[in-house]
Amino acid sequence: MRKCYSFLIASLFFFNCVSAQTPVDYSIQLTATTTPSPAQIKINWKKIPSVTSYQVFRKAKTATSFGSAIATLSATDSFYTDNTVLDNATYEYQVIGGTTASGYIYASVKAPAIHNRGTLLLLVDSTFSDSCAAEIKRLKNDIRADGWAVIQKTFLRTETVTNIKNHIKSTFVADNSTNAVLILGHLAVPYSGNINPDGHPDHLGAWPADCFYADIDGTWTDASVNSTAASRAQNKNIPGDGKFDQSVLPSNVELQISRIDFANMPAFSKTEIQMMRSYLNRDHSYKMDSLAILHRALIDDNFGISTTEPFAANGWRNFMPLLGNNSTQSIDYITSLNTATYQWSYGCGGGSYTSASGIGNTTNIAANNVNGIFTMLFGSYFGDWDAQDNFLRAPLCANTPALTNCWAGRPHWFFHHMTLGEHIGYSTLLAQNNDGNLYQAYNNYGSRMVHIALMGDLTLRTDYIKPANNIILTTTTGGAKITWGSSPDGGVVGYYVYRSDAEYGTYTLRSGLVNINSYVDSYGTNGMKYYMVKPVKLQSTASGNYYNTGLGIVSTPLNITYFHPDTFATSAQQIISAQNEVVVFPNPASTQLNIRFSNDYPEQVKLIIRNQLGQTVISQSQNQVKNNTLSIDISALPEGIYYLILSNNKEINTYKWLKTP
């Protein structure tokens, strides 16, 4: 086994070096405990002997900076309690210990469910379009069932990088909800840069750069780099050869991207098609909550801090908020995963294209199972993944395959958002765009370089629940009736109902949390409709709690005629209920919505306004005076489509209206 590693000079390091004994000392391992009333999040950590003080920061999920510290604590402190939180909001915390240690957690008392994840472009290598047609269809169904719209495009394996990129860009322009690309097979691999993030002179040049496909508006050129020292021909990069000049991202990538690729892996006895089927079968089983995977982790660290870079901190920092205390073991990678299950794993050691010292080689993995889901590996050479029998792709080729892998060490990766229901593609986007300042790690070389990539299915999450079953869609007077069988998961607290005009289009939330097994949808635009039902449970994690939805089941389509047409009136018109009892105006409305009740309308009325995600934004009960007009201040609501729901002891009426600036 080849043992080799070179070290980059200290001027590349992010923090000033200080002494610490193990990579654990560079990782602030965070967990959270929460209280619902009054709402409170308590951030806990294991104290690090070398740290003299801790700074705590907080930001919203989408904020681009943590700003100033909200607390500075002493070396003896091991927790921070945040009393300024809402019970249904999420918060991202950063804890910095001295000048060397960092930790991250994404926490909530009861984070709301994620209903829509965007639009995923599935690019299929034609090698698999017929041979794996059933598995690809099932993959599309599973991705759709988790809140994605799906667009599929099949390419010949010989298609060019440029043509594939042009298709991605045109898809994004036509539908700007497109936010992810999943490559199935060995479609053209972009190469870019003059880099050797593993430090070896004979590995300097262009590396695989799928991030090129994910960057919509960056400028990529092929004119300036002239680098021919690399020993592997694919890494040589000269002007006009189709390999790009950029070593770091020219702009932030807009799209999440990953690849499932089994090409050129002869160490495994199975063919590409057989490995693709094996992978997709296990991918489906995991999403169905059918695998007995223990939520624990292992770390096989063969570097320690001998390189002055704590690579294994990628494991220690991430695994605590994902899995909790006492969930991580320092044990052997291949033998442990062959005989037992670990949801997460990390291994590092001096590498070659096909091995990592102290872990093993591609042939060893071919002879064993990899009974995990998410793994990280790091060592020289094999981060350049488009090579024969590549060690980074090997776990996905195993008899029992892992489902994702990434080269985590240069730079570090951050997966803490996954603990509240995010998928791993979200973490990939953060890893590629992170400049080393937002998410910090000691000596974090390689930030924003073009080699950062995820192998596997980017839509995967940490927690799944068993889906409902036997959905039936029928027409009823004034709309659609949806019925279904219960999820066998014991923790289910209810169901959400969604609707789409297209089989793989966007499924829009139509209900609040339904605690029976039927729902009637009485408003919409008449036409052919698909309905989806998802179970939901309150999932407890080491970072708090969130409403976790299982994969949805989808009905056969029916042509539906709705009781309340899904149309807008002009501002000069009124919306009148079928009984002519209520008038709602104007529509669209900007600052005030008026409701006029007829003479015979009951005195007690409950009023609810919900947004398109089904979230209640206004709720109140009114004792109405006959002939009264009620005015509601809507000036604080964001622009968009809303539903006004009026109920009394006899009926419920729903009105759709548009909020304008």
C-alpha positions in Angstrom: 0.0 0.0 0.0 1.4 3.4 -1.0 1.9 5.7 2.0 2.5 9.3 0.9 1.5 12.8 1.9 3.0 16.2 1.6 2.3 19.2 3.8 1.4 22.7 2.7 3.3 25.6 4.3 1.9 27.2 7.4 1.1 30.5 5.7 -1.9 28.7 4.1 -3.3 27.9 7.5 -6.5 29.7 8.6 -5.7 30.0 12.3 -2.5 30.5 14.2 -1.0 27.2 15.3 -1.1 26.3 18.9 -0.5 23.0 20.5 -3.3 20.5 20.9 -3.1 16.7 21.3 -5.7 15.3 19.0 -8.3 16.4 16.4 -10.9 16.3 19.1 -9.2 19.3 20.6 -10.0 21.3 17.5 -13.7 20.3 17.5 -16.3 21.8 19.8 -18.8 19.0 19.9 -22.2 20.6 20.3 -25.6 19.2 21.3 -28.9 21.0 22.2 -31.6 20.5 24.7 -34.8 22.5 24.3 -37.8 23.6 26.4 -41.1 24.5 24.7 -42.7 26.8 27.2 -41.1 29.2 27.7 -39.2 28.5 24.5 -35.5 27.9 25.2 -32.5 26.3 23.5 -29.6 25.2 25.6 -26.3 24.6 23.7 -24.0 22.1 25.4 -20.4 21.2 24.6 -17.5 19.1 25.9 -14.8 21.3 27.4 -11.4 21.3 25.7 -8.4 21.5 28.1 -6.4 23.9 25.8 -9.3 26.4 25.4 -9.3 29.4 27.7 -12.6 31.0 26.6 -15.6 30.3 24.4 -17.5 32.7 22.1 -21.1 31.9 21.1 -22.6 33.3 17.9 -26.1 32.9 16.4 -27.6 33.6 13.0 -30.6 32.7 10.8 -30.1 29.8 8.5 -29.8 31.9 5.3 -27.7 34.7 6.9 -24.3 35.1 5.3 -22.5 36.1 8.6 -22.7 35.2 12.2 -22.0 38.8 13.2 -20.9 39.7 16.7 -20.7 37.2 19.6 -23.9 36.9 21.7 -21.9 35.6 24.7 -18.3 35.2 25.8 -17.8 32.4 28.4 -14.9 31.2 30.5 -12.9 28.0 30.1 -15.0 26.3 32.9 -18.3 26.9 31.1 -19.9 24.1 29.0 -23.3 25.4 28.0 -25.1 28.5 26.9 -28.9 29.0 27.3 -30.7 31.1 24.7 -34.0 32.4 26.0 -34.7 34.7 23.0 -36.1 32.1 20.6 -39.4 31.1 19.1 -40.6 27.6 19.5 -41.2 27.1 15.7 -38.1 28.8 14.4 -34.6 27.4 13.7 -31.3 28.9 14.8 -27.7 28.2 13.7 -25.0 28.5 16.4 -21.3 28.8 16.1 -19.0 28.3 19.1 -15.4 29.3 18.8 -12.9 28.1 21.4 -9.8 30.3 21.7 -8.0 30.4 18.4 -8.2 26.8 17.4 -11.5 25.1 18.0 -14.9 25.5 16.3 -18.3 23.9 16.5 -21.6 24.3 14.7 -25.2 23.3 15.5 -28.6 23.9 13.8 -31.2 23.8 16.6 -34.9 24.3 17.2 -37.6 23.6 19.7 -40.0 22.4 17.0 -38.8 23.2 13.5 -41.5 23.2 10.9 -41.7 20.6 8.2 -39.9 21.2 4.9 -42.6 20.9 2.3 -40.9 22.0 -1.0 -37.2 21.4 -1.7 -37.1 22.9 -5.2 -36.6 21.4 -8.7 -34.0 18.7 -9.4 -32.6 18.1 -12.8 -31.8 14.4 -13.2 -29.2 13.8 -15.9 -29.1 10.2 -17.0 -26.3 8.4 -18.8 -28.0 6.5 -21.7 -26.1 3.4 -20.7 -28.7 3.1 -17.9 -31.8 4.5 -19.5 -33.1 1.0 -20.6 -31.1 -1.4 -18.4 -32.1 0.4 -15.2 -35.4 1.9 -16.4 -37.4 0.5 -13.4 -34.8 1.7 -10.8 -34.6 5.2 -12.4 -38.4 5.5 -12.4 -38.5 4.5 -8.7 -35.7 7.0 -7.9 -37.6 9.8 -9.6 -40.7 8.8 -7.6 -38.7 8.8 -4.3 -37.2 12.2 -5.1 -40.6 13.6 -6.0 -42.1 12.1 -2.8 -39.6 14.1 -0.7 -40.8 17.5 -2.0 -38.9 17.9 -5.3 -40.1 18.6 -8.7 -38.1 16.4 -11.1 -37.0 17.1 -14.7 -35.2 14.2 -16.5 -32.8 14.5 -19.4 -30.9 11.6 -21.0 -27.6 12.1 -22.7 -25.2 9.8 -24.5 -22.0 9.2 -22.6 -20.2 10.9 -25.4 -22.0 14.2 -25.0 -19.7 17.2 -24.4 -19.3 19.1 -21.2 -20.4 22.3 -23.0 -23.6 20.8 -24.3 -24.5 19.4 -20.9 -23.8 22.8 -19.2 -25.9 24.6 -21.8 -28.8 22.3 -21.0 -28.4 22.9 -17.3 -28.4 26.7 -17.9 -31.4 26.6 -20.2 -33.3 24.5 -17.6 -32.5 27.0 -14.9 -33.5 30.0 -17.0 -36.8 28.3 -17.9 -37.5 27.3 -14.3 -35.6 29.3 -11.7 -36.9 26.9 -9.0 -34.2 24.5 -10.4 -31.7 24.2 -7.6 -30.1 20.8 -7.9 -28.5 18.5 -10.5 -28.1 14.8 -9.9 -25.8 13.0 -12.5 -26.6 9.3 -12.9 -23.7 7.6 -14.6 -20.4 8.6 -16.4 -21.5 11.7 -18.2 -18.7 14.1 -19.3 -16.5 15.1 -16.4 -15.4 18.7 -16.4 -11.8 19.3 -15.4 -10.4 22.7 -14.2 -7.6 24.5 -12.5 -3.9 24.2 -11.7 -4.2 22.7 -8.3 -2.9 19.9 -6.1 -4.9 20.2 -2.9 -3.1 17.0 -1.6 0.2 18.8 -2.0 2.0 16.4 -4.5 4.0 18.1 -7.3 3.1 15.2 -9.7 -0.6 15.9 -9.0 -0.6 19.5 -10.0 -3.0 20.5 -12.8 -6.7 20.1 -13.6 -8.9 18.1 -11.3 -12.5 16.9 -11.8 -14.8 19.9 -11.3 -18.5 19.0 -11.4 -19.0 22.4 -9.7 -18.6 23.8 -13.2 -22.1 22.4 -14.0 -23.5 24.0 -10.8 -22.3 27.5 -11.5 -24.8 29.4 -13.6 -23.3 32.8 -13.9 -19.5 32.4 -13.4 -16.9 33.0 -16.1 -14.9 29.9 -17.0 -12.0 30.1 -19.4 -9.6 27.8 -21.2 -6.8 30.1 -22.2 -4.2 30.7 -19.6 -3.2 27.6 -17.6 -0.3 25.6 -19.1 0.5 22.8 -16.7 2.0 19.5 -17.8 3.9 18.2 -14.8 1.1 15.8 -13.6 1.7 12.1 -13.9 -1.9 11.4 -14.9 -2.8 12.6 -18.4 -6.2 13.8 -17.3 -4.6 16.3 -15.0 -2.5 18.0 -17.6 -4.0 21.3 -18.6 -3.0 23.5 -21.6 -4.8 26.3 -23.4 -7.6 25.2 -25.7 -7.8 21.6 -24.5 -11.3 21.7 -23.1 -10.1 21.9 -19.5 -10.8 25.1 -17.7 -8.3 27.6 -16.1 -10.2 28.3 -12.8 -8.7 26.8 -9.6 -11.2 28.4 -7.3 -14.9 29.1 -8.0 -15.3 32.3 -10.1 -18.6 32.9 -8.4 -20.9 31.1 -5.9 -22.5 27.9 -7.3 -26.3 28.2 -7.6 -27.1 24.5 -7.8 -26.5 21.6 -5.5 -24.8 18.8 -7.5 -23.7 15.2 -7.0 -22.8 12.2 -9.1 -23.5 8.4 -8.9 -20.8 7.0 -11.1 -19.4 3.4 -11.3 -17.3 3.7 -14.5 -13.8 2.2 -14.6 -13.9 0.2 -11.4 -12.6 -3.2 -12.5 -11.7 -4.2 -8.9 -15.4 -5.0 -8.4 -16.8 -8.2 -10.0 -20.1 -6.5 -10.9 -20.7 -4.5 -14.0 -21.6 -0.8 -14.0 -25.2 -1.7 -14.5 -25.2 -4.2 -11.7 -23.6 -1.7 -9.3 -26.1 1.0 -10.4 -29.0 -1.4 -9.6 -27.4 -2.4 -6.3 -26.9 1.2 -5.3 -30.4 2.4 -6.3 -32.0 -0.6 -4.5 -30.3 0.3 -1.3 -31.0 4.0 -1.8 -34.7 3.2 -2.0 -34.7 0.9 1.0 -33.1 3.5 3.1 -35.7 6.1 2.1 -38.4 3.7 2.9 -37.0 3.4 6.5 -36.5 -0.3 5.7 -32.8 -0.6 6.7 -31.8 -1.4 10.3 -29.1 1.3 10.4 -27.9 2.3 13.8 -27.6 6.0 14.3 -23.9 6.0 15.4 -20.6 6.9 13.8 -17.0 5.6 13.6 -13.7 7.4 13.0 -10.6 5.7 11.7 -7.9 8.5 12.0 -4.5 7.6 10.7 -3.1 11.2 10.8 -4.0 12.6 14.2 -2.2 16.0 14.1 1.0 14.8 12.6 0.4 17.0 9.7 -0.6 20.0 11.9 -4.0 19.7 10.2 -6.7 17.9 12.3 -8.4 16.2 9.4 -10.5 13.9 11.6 -12.1 17.0 13.1 -14.5 16.6 10.1 -15.9 13.6 12.0 -15.7 14.8 15.6 -17.2 18.2 14.8 -20.1 16.9 12.8 -21.1 13.7 14.5 -22.0 15.1 17.9 -24.9 17.4 16.7 -26.0 14.8 14.3 -26.0 11.8 16.6 -25.5 12.9 20.2 -23.2 12.0 23.1 -21.3 8.7 23.2 -22.4 8.0 19.6 -18.9 8.0 18.0 -16.2 5.3 18.2 -12.6 5.3 17.1 -12.4 1.9 15.4 -11.2 0.3 12.1 -13.1 1.5 9.0 -13.4 -1.5 6.7 -13.7 -4.4 9.2 -16.2 -2.5 11.3 -18.5 -1.5 8.4 -18.3 -5.0 7.0 -19.9 -6.5 10.1 -22.0 -3.8 11.7 -24.0 -0.7 10.8 -22.9 2.9 11.3 -25.0 5.7 9.8 -21.9 8.0 9.6 -18.2 7.3 9.2 -14.9 9.1 8.6 -11.5 7.7 7.6 -8.2 9.3 6.7 -4.6 8.2 6.0 -1.8 8.7 3.6 -3.2 7.9 0.2 -2.9 6.8 -3.4 -5.5 6.7 -6.1 -6.7 3.4 -4.8 -5.9 3.4 -1.0 -5.6 5.2 2.3 -2.9 4.1 4.7 -4.3 2.4 7.8 -7.7 2.0 6.2 -7.2 -0.2 3.2 -7.5 -0.2 -0.6 -10.2 -0.6 -3.2 -9.6 -4.3 -3.4 -10.3 -4.6 0.3 -13.6 -2.7 -0.1 -14.5 -4.9 -3.0 -14.2 -7.9 -0.8 -16.4 -6.4 2.0 -19.6 -4.7 2.7 -19.9 -1.0 3.7 -22.8 -1.0 6.1 -23.1 2.7 6.3 -25.0 5.6 4.6 -22.9 8.7 4.8 -19.1 8.5 4.8 -16.1 10.8 4.4 -12.6 9.8 3.4 -9.4 11.8 3.1 -5.9 11.1 1.8 -3.6 11.9 -1.1 -4.6 11.4 -4.7 -8.0 9.7 -4.4 -9.8 13.1 -4.1 -9.2 13.1 -7.8 -12.1 10.8 -8.2 -12.2 10.2 -12.0 -9.5 7.5 -12.0 -9.5 3.7 -12.3 -10.6 1.9 -9.1 -10.8 5.2 -7.3 -10.9 4.8 -3.5 -13.4 7.7 -3.0 -16.0 6.0 -5.2 -15.2 2.5 -3.9 -17.6 2.5 -0.9 -20.5 3.2 -3.3 -19.5 0.1 -5.4 -19.3 -2.4 -2.5 -21.5 -5.4 -2.2 -23.5 -3.5 0.4 -22.8 0.0 -0.7 -22.5 3.2 1.2 -24.8 5.9 -0.3 -22.6 9.1 -0.2 -18.9 9.9 0.1 -16.8 13.1 0.0 -13.1 14.0 0.3 -13.3 15.8 3.6 -10.1 17.4 4.9 -9.1 20.0 2.4 -11.4 21.6 2.9 -13.6 20.7 5.9 -17.3 19.9 5.4 -20.3 20.9 7.7 -23.4 18.7 7.9 -25.1 20.2 10.9 -28.2 21.4 9.0 -29.1 17.7 8.3 -30.1 17.2 11.9 -33.3 19.2 11.3 -34.3 17.6 8.0 -32.1 19.1 5.4 -30.6 16.8 2.7 -26.9 16.3 2.1 -27.0 18.4 -1.2 -27.6 21.4 1.0 -24.3 20.7 2.9 -22.5 20.2 -0.4 -23.5 23.6 -1.6 -22.3 25.1 1.6 -19.0 23.2 1.3 -18.4 24.5 -2.2 -19.3 28.1 -1.5 -17.7 28.4 2.0 -14.8 30.8 1.9 -13.4 29.6 5.2 -14.7 32.6 7.1 -18.4 31.7 7.6 -17.7 28.1 8.6 -14.3 27.9 10.3 -11.9 25.1 10.8 -8.3 25.0 12.0 -5.9 25.1 9.0 -8.8 24.7 6.5 -6.9 24.7 3.2 -8.8 24.2 -0.1 -11.8 26.4 0.5 -13.8 27.2 -2.7 -11.4 25.1 -4.9 -13.0 23.4 -7.8 -12.4 19.8 -6.7 -15.0 19.8 -3.9 -17.6 17.2 -4.9 -20.2 14.7 -3.5 -20.4 11.1 -4.7 -23.9 9.7 -4.3 -27.5 10.8 -4.1 -27.7 14.5 -2.9 -31.4 14.2 -1.8 -30.6 11.8 1.1 -31.5 12.8 4.6 -30.7 11.4 8.1 -34.2 10.5 9.3 -37.0 8.8 7.4 -40.3 7.4 8.5 -42.5 4.8 6.9 -44.9 6.2 4.3 -48.6 6.0 4.2 -50.2 3.5 1.7 -53.1 2.9 -0.6 -54.0 6.5 -1.6 -57.3 6.8 -3.4 -58.4 10.0 -5.3 -62.1 10.4 -6.1 -64.3 13.3 -7.3 -66.9 14.6 -4.9 -69.5 17.4 -5.0 -67.4 20.5 -5.4 -63.9 19.0 -5.4 -61.5 16.1 -4.7 -61.6 13.6 -1.9 -58.4 11.9 -0.9 -58.2 8.9 1.3 -55.3 6.8 2.4 -54.0 4.0 4.7 -52.0 4.8 7.8 -48.3 4.8 8.0 -47.0 1.9 10.2 -44.7 4.3 12.0 -45.8 4.5 15.6 -44.8 8.2 16.0 -47.0 9.7 13.3 -49.0 12.7 14.5 -50.8 13.4 11.2 -50.6 13.8 7.5 -50.1 16.6 5.0 -51.9 16.7 1.6 -50.3 18.2 -1.5 -51.5 18.8 -5.1 -49.8 19.2 -8.5 -50.9 19.7 -12.1 -48.1 17.5 -13.4 -46.8 14.0 -12.4 -43.3 15.3 -11.5 -44.2 18.9 -11.0 -44.3 21.0 -7.8 -46.7 19.6 -5.2 -48.2 22.5 -3.3 -49.4 22.0 0.3 -53.2 21.9 0.4 -53.9 21.1 4.1 -52.8 21.8 7.6 -51.9 18.8 9.7 -54.7 16.2 9.2 -55.2 13.7 11.9 -57.7 11.5 10.0 -57.2 9.5 6.9 -59.2 11.6 4.4 -59.3 15.1 3.1 -61.6 17.1 0.8 -60.0 19.8 -1.4 -62.8 22.1 -2.6 -60.9 25.0 -4.2 -58.6 25.1 -7.2 -58.3 25.5 -11.0 -60.3 22.9 -12.7 -58.4 20.2 -14.6 -56.3 17.0 -14.3 -54.7 16.8 -10.8 -52.3 14.6 -8.8 -52.5 14.4 -5.0 -49.8 13.4 -2.6 -50.0 12.4 1.1 -47.1 12.5 3.5 -47.0 11.3 7.2 -45.3 13.5 9.7 -43.9 13.0 13.2 -42.1 15.2 15.7 -38.5 13.9 15.4 -36.2 14.3 18.4 -32.5 14.7 17.6 -29.3 15.8 19.4 -30.0 19.3 18.1 -33.6 19.7 19.2 -36.8 18.6 17.4 -38.4 19.0 14.0 -41.5 17.9 12.1 -40.2 15.2 9.9 -42.2 14.1 6.8 -42.0 10.6 5.3 -41.9 10.2 1.5 -45.3 11.0 0.0 -47.5 8.6 -1.9 -49.1 9.9 -5.1 -52.6 9.2 -6.5 -53.5 8.4 -10.0 -54.6 11.6 -11.7 -58.3 12.6 -12.0 -60.0 15.5 -13.7 -61.4 17.7 -10.9 -64.1 20.4 -10.9 -63.8 22.5 -7.8 -66.5 24.2 -5.8 -64.4 27.4 -5.4 -62.7 28.2 -8.7 -59.1 29.1 -8.3 -59.3 32.5 -10.0 -58.7 36.1 -9.0 -61.2 38.9 -9.3 -60.1 42.4 -10.3 -59.9 45.1 -7.6 -63.2 46.5 -8.6 -65.0 43.1 -8.2 -66.1 41.0 -5.3 -65.8 37.4 -4.4 -69.2 36.0 -3.4 -69.7 32.6 -1.7 -72.1 30.1 -3.2 -74.8 31.0 -0.7 -74.3 34.7 -1.2 -73.7 35.0 2.5 -70.1 36.5 2.4 -68.4 39.0 0.2 -64.5 39.3 0.4 -62.9 42.4 -1.3 -60.8 43.8 -2.8 -58.8 41.1 -4.6 -55.9 41.6 -5.1 -55.4 43.5 -1.8 -52.4 45.4 -0.4 -53.1 46.8 3.0 -56.6 45.8 4.0 -58.9 42.9 3.3 -62.6 43.4 3.9 -65.3 40.8 4.7 -68.9 41.7 4.5 -71.5 39.4 6.1 -75.1 39.1 5.0 -78.1 39.5 7.3 -78.5 35.8 8.1 -74.9 35.0 8.8 -74.2 33.6 12.3 -72.8 35.9 14.9 -69.8 33.8 15.9 -67.2 33.4 13.1 -63.7 32.0 13.2 -61.3 33.5 10.7 -58.0 32.0 9.6 -55.5 33.2 6.9 -52.9 30.7 5.6 -50.1 31.1 3.2 -49.3 28.7 0.4 -47.2 26.5 2.7 -50.3 26.0 4.9 -48.9 28.1 7.7 -51.4 30.1 9.7 -50.4 33.8 9.6 -53.6 35.3 11.1 -56.2 33.6 13.3 -59.0 35.2 15.3 -62.7 34.7 16.3 -65.2 37.5 15.8 -68.6 38.2 17.3 -70.2 39.7 14.2 -72.9 42.2 14.2 -75.4 41.7 11.3 -74.6 43.6 8.2 -71.2 44.2 9.6 -68.0 44.5 7.4 -64.9 43.3 9.1 -61.5 44.8 8.0 -58.2 42.9 8.5 -54.9 44.7 8.4 -52.7 42.7 6.0 -50.0 45.3 5.4 -47.3 43.2 7.3 -47.8 40.1 5.2 -45.3 39.4 2.4 -46.5 39.4 -1.2 -48.1 36.2 -2.4 -51.1 34.0 -2.6 -53.2 33.4 0.6 -56.3 31.6 1.6 -59.0 33.1 3.9 -60.9 30.4 5.8 -64.2 31.3 7.5 -66.0 28.8 9.7 -69.0 28.6 11.9 -70.9 25.7 13.4 -72.4 24.8 10.1 -69.9 25.2 7.3 -66.4 26.2 6.2 -65.7 28.4 3.2 -62.3 29.1 1.7 -61.4 32.1 -0.5 -58.2 32.6 -2.4 -56.7 36.1 -2.7 -53.6 37.8 -3.7 -51.4 40.1 -1.5 -49.7 42.9 -3.5 -47.1 45.5 -2.4 
